[in-house]
Amino acid sequence: MKAEELDELFDNGDDFIPHLDLSTAKRIGTQPKKINVDFPEWVINALDIEAKKIGVTRQSIIKVWISERLKSEQAS
């Protein structure tokens, strides 16, 4: 399919997804990047307690909480 035909499908609001090869698609900006953060011991202990309550790792709870806070800040 030519680009012009794909553009026309998109512009008309038609379903163009079947014409795409999504097997190699990547979302930009979602690649993990490592950082180091130093927390006081009491924060680490509190994170571990909260993570254990909901059955996730410390890293997971940190990622979720930071993500939620950023979304909240962006919404306001």
One Martini backbone bead per residue (centre of mass of N, CA, C, O) as a GRO file, in nm:
protein
   76
    1MET     BB    1   0.098   0.035   0.021
    2LYS     BB    2   0.058   0.356  -0.008
    3ALA     BB    3   0.087   0.643   0.166
    4GLU     BB    4  -0.163   0.783   0.045
    5GLU     BB    5  -0.364   0.557   0.119
    6LEU     BB    6  -0.316   0.569   0.423
    7ASP     BB    7  -0.391   0.864   0.459
    8GLU     BB    8  -0.683   0.835   0.360
    9LEU     BB    9  -0.780   0.642   0.575
   10PHE     BB   10  -0.721   0.827   0.811
   11ASP     BB   11  -0.881   1.082   0.717
   12ASN     BB   12  -1.160   0.898   0.705
   13GLY     BB   13  -1.153   0.694   0.965
   14ASP     BB   14  -1.027   0.443   0.891
   15ASP     BB   15  -0.897   0.122   0.911
   16PHE     BB   16  -0.528   0.089   0.912
   17ILE     BB   17  -0.395  -0.135   1.089
   18PRO     BB   18  -0.389  -0.392   0.895
   19HIS     BB   19  -0.146  -0.232   0.722
   20LEU     BB   20   0.041  -0.293   0.962
   21ASP     BB   21   0.363  -0.361   1.115
   22LEU     BB   22   0.370  -0.445   1.466
   23SER     BB   23   0.628  -0.629   1.526
   24THR     BB   24   0.832  -0.348   1.522
   25ALA     BB   25   0.704  -0.177   1.719
   26LYS     BB   26   0.766   0.137   1.901
   27ARG     BB   27   0.781   0.314   2.198
   28ILE     BB   28   0.858   0.617   2.268
   29GLY     BB   29   1.008   0.657   2.587
   30THR     BB   30   1.004   0.335   2.724
   31GLN     BB   31   1.283   0.297   2.793
   32PRO     BB   32   1.484   0.195   3.018
   33LYS     BB   33   1.637   0.383   3.296
   34LYS     BB   34   1.893   0.416   3.503
   35ILE     BB   35   1.894   0.494   3.856
   36ASN     BB   36   2.008   0.668   4.149
   37VAL     BB   37   1.876   0.651   4.489
   38ASP     BB   38   1.879   0.812   4.798
   39PHE     BB   39   1.763   0.679   5.109
   40PRO     BB   40   1.644   0.658   5.391
   41GLU     BB   41   1.592   0.395   5.592
   42TRP     BB   42   1.290   0.456   5.662
   43VAL     BB   43   1.195   0.453   5.366
   44ILE     BB   44   1.270   0.165   5.294
   45ASN     BB   45   1.101   0.030   5.514
   46ALA     BB   46   0.828   0.148   5.421
   47LEU     BB   47   0.835   0.031   5.137
   48ASP     BB   48   0.852  -0.267   5.218
   49ILE     BB   49   0.582  -0.278   5.365
   50GLU     BB   50   0.398  -0.187   5.130
   51ALA     BB   51   0.489  -0.402   4.927
   52LYS     BB   52   0.405  -0.648   5.096
   53LYS     BB   53   0.100  -0.586   5.118
   54ILE     BB   54   0.074  -0.605   4.778
   55GLY     BB   55   0.297  -0.797   4.639
   56VAL     BB   56   0.567  -0.630   4.580
   57THR     BB   57   0.823  -0.458   4.489
   58ARG     BB   58   1.005  -0.190   4.554
   59GLN     BB   59   1.038  -0.098   4.263
   60SER     BB   60   0.738  -0.104   4.185
   61ILE     BB   61   0.629   0.104   4.391
   62ILE     BB   62   0.802   0.336   4.297
   63LYS     BB   63   0.702   0.350   4.004
   64VAL     BB   64   0.401   0.386   4.061
   65TRP     BB   65   0.411   0.639   4.245
   66ILE     BB   66   0.557   0.825   4.050
   67SER     BB   67   0.361   0.800   3.814
   68GLU     BB   68   0.109   0.902   3.962
   69ARG     BB   69   0.224   1.181   4.037
   70LEU     BB   70   0.285   1.282   3.751
   71LYS     BB   71  -0.004   1.263   3.644
   72SER     BB   72  -0.126   1.455   3.853
   73GLU     BB   73   0.050   1.704   3.781
   74GLN     BB   74  -0.034   1.716   3.475
   75ALA     BB   75  -0.349   1.759   3.535
   76SER     BB   76  -0.296   2.051   3.701
   0.00000   0.00000   0.00000
